[in-house]
Amino acid sequence: MVWALYLGSVLVGIGAAILWTAQGNFLTINSDSDTVSRNSGIFWALLQCSLLFGNIYSYFVLKGSTDITDDERTKLFIGLSGAALLGVLCFLLLRKPVSTDTENLVNLSPSDQSERESPLQTIKRAFHLLRTKEIMLLSLAIAYTGIELTFFSGVYGTCISNTPQFGDNAKGLIGISGMFIGVGEILGGAAFGLMGKRTNKYGRDPIVLLGYLAHMAAFFLIFMNIPNGSPQDNTDSATYMTPSQYVAVFSSFLLGFGDSSFNTQLYSILGFMFPEDSSPAFALFKFVQSIAAAAAFYYSEALLLYYQLLILTVLGAIGTLAFCVVEWGVSRAYRMGYQSI
């Protein structure tokens, strides 16, 4: 039933948008200027544990399987449904914040929160934020995270499986690649969470620059290691080096580590700049990221690997520069003691 597949995808997308907005809002109202970076890192590390456990499951349970049986499908459905139910119950049990410290945060769109707003008013405020210079610049960095999300979650695994030089391990290598993406995400989130105080001292831009360099190294290794036509079909076309499974897996780690660098700092800066408008801000984050991811999935079927890496390289440079410009402006305003811009 093809219609059910597409309908399910739409529902998953709607649910993800609601969850991301709610989690971003909850993270912000329970953080202050000293803890927002730490909390963003911890949140991201916990979130990305799913990549590790999910790919371990797929590797050991589905290894060597050409078809997924009804029994395996049922077990997976029950497991995922149980995890979702447990997550919702935990969310309902979270305490309300006793107080929020917004005095030391830079609020770019102050608003009166004394009255509860309707969803329509929140949507209007989101589009109002979208017209601000800071959100426009950050949208470039957010769009890059959507493009590279598509690449490491969909394109890169396909490229690995379509590389015959990896031999019989090509299909199983997809699960291992996913595990190491998760390891990179978890280590990055944990490290940046532990370095929250240093982030406040030196700024978020060094971490984003570190993530950009990690991604550039990953793109270069993939360019050297994976055949150009691998996104479309099995190909044993020439590469600039003998395809290595170890290089492929290390590239996966770099992709995950770089992704955590961008996303943790985007979460941190949005919570820092918009403490009173965190729901619209994080809704815009998911909105822009999802549009970029959808566009990348669209062109990924038609473009060869090297063209996709070129797009990622150019957008990565633009997004990093845009983030740094916003961070420098926010840091300058914070040091001067402004509470609004």
Secondary structure, DSSP 4 states (H G I P E B T S, - for coil): -HHHHHHHHHHHHHHHHHHHHHHHHHHHHT--TTTHHHHHHHHHHHHTHHHHHHHHHHHHHSTT-SS--HHHHHHHHHHHHHHHHHHHHHHHHPPPPS----TTS--SS----SSPPPHHHHHHHHHHHHTSHHHHHHHHHHHHHHHHHHIIIIIHHHHHHT-GGGGGGTTHHHHHHHHHHHHHHHHHHHHHHHTHHHHHHH-SHHHHHHHHHHHHHHHHHHHHHS-TTTTTS------SS---HHHHHHHHHHHHHHHHHHHHHHHHHHHHH-SSSHHHHHHHHHHHHHHHHHHHHHHHTTS-HHHHHHHHHHHHHHHHHHHHHHHHHHHHHHHTT-S--
